[in-house]
Amino acid sequence: MTSVLTRTARQGLQTFKGRSRRHAHRFAVQALLRYRTSGSVLNSAWKSSRTLNMSSGGILIETPEGVPVGTELELAIDWVGLYHGKPMVRLLVLGSVVRTDRCGTALRILSHQWQTERSLAAA
């Protein structure tokens, strides 16, 4: 069985001469998610998207529209597979947009929380 978290192949092919600003390795994780603007009543409708890659400090997602730098987004990612014996958990992420370009929308993770199956049924 192959792990869902596999190192991004591009990292090994790049010939970057400077010092990387990243503190953690990125992993190619493609999972469906829902996202919305945090703390705003007006734009609080959930939209569908997917992750492109992630690390312990950041996440790159696909968004159909440009999201301004500094915007805080809430993400809800359903994580299928065993996690502490639970068959399904949801990863809730609060992130701040640091970049939006043709590659996607990059967020710095401000906080995260795992919801277990029991709390998913109550939500």
C-alpha positions as CSV (number, residue, x, y, z in Angstrom):
1,M,0.0,0.0,0.0
2,T,1.4,3.4,-1.0
3,S,1.3,6.2,1.5
4,V,-1.0,9.2,0.6
5,L,1.9,11.4,1.6
6,T,4.6,11.2,-1.0
7,R,7.3,13.7,-1.5
8,T,6.7,16.1,-4.4
9,A,8.8,14.8,-7.4
10,R,9.6,18.3,-8.5
11,Q,11.7,19.0,-5.4
12,G,14.3,16.5,-6.5
13,L,14.5,17.9,-10.1
14,Q,14.9,21.6,-9.2
15,T,18.4,23.1,-9.4
16,F,17.8,25.8,-6.8
17,K,21.0,27.7,-6.0
18,G,19.8,29.8,-3.1
19,R,18.6,28.9,0.4
20,S,15.0,27.6,0.6
21,R,12.7,29.6,2.8
22,R,10.7,26.5,3.6
23,H,11.1,24.9,6.9
24,A,9.3,21.6,6.1
25,H,9.2,19.3,3.2
26,R,6.1,19.4,1.0
27,F,4.2,16.3,0.2
28,A,2.0,15.8,-2.9
29,V,-1.4,15.3,-1.2
30,Q,-4.4,15.6,-3.5
31,A,-7.6,15.5,-1.5
32,L,-11.0,17.1,-1.9
33,L,-11.8,20.0,0.4
34,R,-14.2,22.8,1.1
35,Y,-13.1,26.3,1.9
36,R,-14.5,29.7,2.8
37,T,-13.4,33.1,3.9
38,S,-12.9,33.2,7.7
39,G,-14.7,35.6,9.9
40,S,-16.8,37.2,7.1
41,V,-20.6,36.8,7.1
42,L,-20.8,38.0,3.4
43,N,-18.5,35.5,1.7
44,S,-19.0,32.6,4.1
45,A,-20.5,30.1,1.6
46,W,-18.4,26.9,1.3
47,K,-16.8,26.3,-2.0
48,S,-15.3,23.1,-3.3
49,S,-11.6,22.6,-4.3
50,R,-8.7,20.2,-3.8
51,T,-5.3,20.3,-2.2
52,L,-2.2,20.1,-4.4
53,N,0.5,19.8,-1.8
54,M,1.1,20.4,1.9
55,S,3.6,20.5,4.6
56,S,3.4,21.0,8.4
57,G,3.5,24.8,7.9
58,G,1.6,25.4,4.6
59,I,-0.8,24.1,2.0
60,L,-1.3,24.8,-1.7
61,I,-4.9,24.5,-3.0
62,E,-6.7,25.0,-6.3
63,T,-9.1,28.0,-6.3
64,P,-11.1,29.1,-9.4
65,E,-10.7,32.8,-8.4
66,G,-7.8,34.8,-7.1
67,V,-7.8,35.2,-3.3
68,P,-6.1,38.4,-2.0
69,V,-2.9,38.0,0.0
70,G,-3.6,38.2,3.7
71,T,-7.1,36.7,3.5
72,E,-7.8,34.0,6.1
73,L,-9.5,30.9,4.8
74,E,-11.1,28.0,6.6
75,L,-10.5,24.6,5.1
76,A,-12.3,21.3,5.8
77,I,-10.5,18.3,4.4
78,D,-12.0,14.8,4.8
79,W,-9.2,12.4,5.5
80,V,-10.0,8.8,4.6
81,G,-8.0,6.0,6.2
82,L,-7.1,5.0,9.7
83,Y,-6.1,7.7,12.1
84,H,-5.8,6.5,15.6
85,G,-8.1,3.6,14.7
86,K,-10.8,5.9,13.2
87,P,-11.8,5.2,9.6
88,M,-12.6,8.8,8.8
89,V,-11.5,12.1,10.2
90,R,-11.7,15.7,9.1
91,L,-8.8,18.1,9.1
92,L,-9.9,21.7,9.8
93,V,-7.3,24.3,8.9
94,L,-7.2,28.0,9.4
95,G,-4.7,29.5,6.9
96,S,-3.6,32.9,5.7
97,V,-3.1,33.4,1.9
98,V,0.6,34.2,1.2
99,R,0.5,33.9,-2.6
100,T,-2.0,33.3,-5.5
101,D,-0.7,32.5,-8.9
102,R,-1.2,30.0,-11.8
103,C,0.1,27.2,-9.5
104,G,-2.7,27.8,-7.0
105,T,-3.3,29.5,-3.7
106,A,-0.6,29.1,-1.1
107,L,-1.6,29.4,2.6
108,R,0.5,29.5,5.8
109,I,-1.2,27.3,8.3
110,L,-2.2,29.3,11.4
111,S,-4.0,26.5,13.2
112,H,-5.4,23.0,12.6
113,Q,-7.6,20.5,14.3
114,W,-8.7,16.9,13.7
115,Q,-12.4,16.1,14.0
116,T,-13.1,12.4,14.7
117,E,-16.0,10.3,13.4
118,R,-18.0,11.0,16.6
119,S,-17.7,14.8,16.2
120,L,-18.4,14.5,12.4
121,A,-21.8,12.9,13.2
122,A,-22.7,15.8,15.5
123,A,-21.7,18.5,13.0
